[in-house]
Amino acid sequence: MDDSVDAAILAEVSRDPRATLAQLGERVGLGVSAVQARLRRLESSGVITGYRAVLDPEKVGRSLSAFIEITPLDPSQPDNAPEVLEHLSAIEACHSIAGDASYMLFVRVGTPRDLESLIRDIRAAAAVSTRTTVVLQTFYENRPIALEA
């Protein structure tokens, strides 16, 4: 990111990724071609890594969210949990963490029974112990990264 104009473009596209080039230009005080050139540069340099639709988990049958901490049963074995769990589509995020556990997973499933099945699959695939925290209510998520202009 080069300057405050780039920061403004990033803030706008984070809030409204479907905005047209003309709308972005109006909001940041540039012409369409200048906005387009800056967006292309931000994309090619890896600052913008993609655009995606955000789905309502309840409306797609994934109303139960949980955090699952995983810890290897045998610490002398290879640390390959992210690779061996990647095929489980209910796992939305896998974070390496500090503390007693090795990784924190964020998962979404349809029912408590689905969560129980997923935990069983995680334990079998990665040879780990788990500690699960069920989410009761989410107040916000997927917030744009706040950038200083």
N, C-alpha and C positions, 0 to 999 in steps of 0.2 A: 504494500500500500504506500503510495507516494505522498499524499497530501490530504488536506481537509476535504477537498472535493471528492476524492476517492472514498473517504470515510462517509461522506454524506450519501454517495451512491450506494455504498454497502448497507448503510442503515435503511435506506428506502427500499432496496431490493429484498432485504431481510424481512421487512414489514409487509411488503406486497410484491412477491416474486412474479406476479402476473401483470405488473404494471407495464405499459407500453414504453418504448423508448421516448416518445413524446411526453408522456406523463412524468417519467423520471427526469427528463431534461428540464421540464417546467419546475419541478420540485427542487432541483439543485442548481438551476440557473445556467444550463448549458443547452446547446443545440443537439438535435437528434444524432448527428454524425459524431459529435464529440463524446456523447454518452455511450454510443455504440463502440467507439474505439476504446474508451476506458473499460467498459465491461469486457470486451475481448481480451484486453491486457490483463485484467484481474482474473479472468478465467484461465488464460494460458499460463499465468504465473502460479496458479494453484490457490489463490486467495479465495475465489469462488470455486467450490468443488462440485456443485450441481444444484439442481432445482428439483423439488419434489412436492407431491400432494400430501397433505396431512389428513389422515383418515380419522374418523370418530371410532374409537375402539369398540364402543358398545354397539354401534350400528353394523359392525362387521363381525360380531360374535366373539369379541375378545375383551369382555368387560372386567375380567379379574386380572389385576396387575400385582406383581410381587418382586421383591428383591431377594436374590438367593446368593448367599456367600458360599463359596466352595473352597475346601482345603484338601490337599492331596492326602490320601490314606498312607502313602509311603513316600516321604519327601525325597528319597534317593532315586525314585523313578523319574523319567523325563518329564519336564514341565511343558506338556503339549495340550493342556485343557482347551485353550481357544480353538485349536485346529480340530480336535476330536468332537467338539460341541457345535461347530459351525453349521452342521447340517440340520440342527434343531431350529426350525423357523420360529418357534414361540419365543426364542431368546432374541430380544431386540438389541441388547447391548451387553458387552463383556468388557469389564474394566479390571486392569491389574491394580491392586490396592495395597496400601501399607496396613499393618495390623496382623491379627491372628490368622485371618483368611488370606488366600492368595488372589482370589478374583471375586468381583461382585457382578452378578448377572441381573439384568432387568428383563423380566418376562411378562408376556400377556397371553392369557388363555381364556377359554370360555367359562369353565366351571371349576369348583374345587376338585372334582375328580380328575379333570384335565391337568390341574396343577400337580396332584399327587402322581399321576402318570409321568409328567415331565420330570419331576424330581427323581423318580425311579430311573428314567432314561439317562438323566445327567449322571447319576451315581454309577450306573453301569458303564457308560461310555468313557468316563474320565477317571474312574476309580478315586472318587472324592467323597468326603463327608459334606453335608450341606446344613445350612442354617437359613431358614426362610422367614421373611417378613412380608405379610400381605398388606397391600395398600388398601386403605378404607375409602379414601377420597383424594383426588388430585386437584389442587387449586390452580396450578399452572405448570406447563411444561412446553417444550419446543419453543422457548422464548428466543427472539433474535439476540445475538451477541451484542451487548452495548458497546459502542465505539465512541471514543472521544473525537470530536471533529477538530 
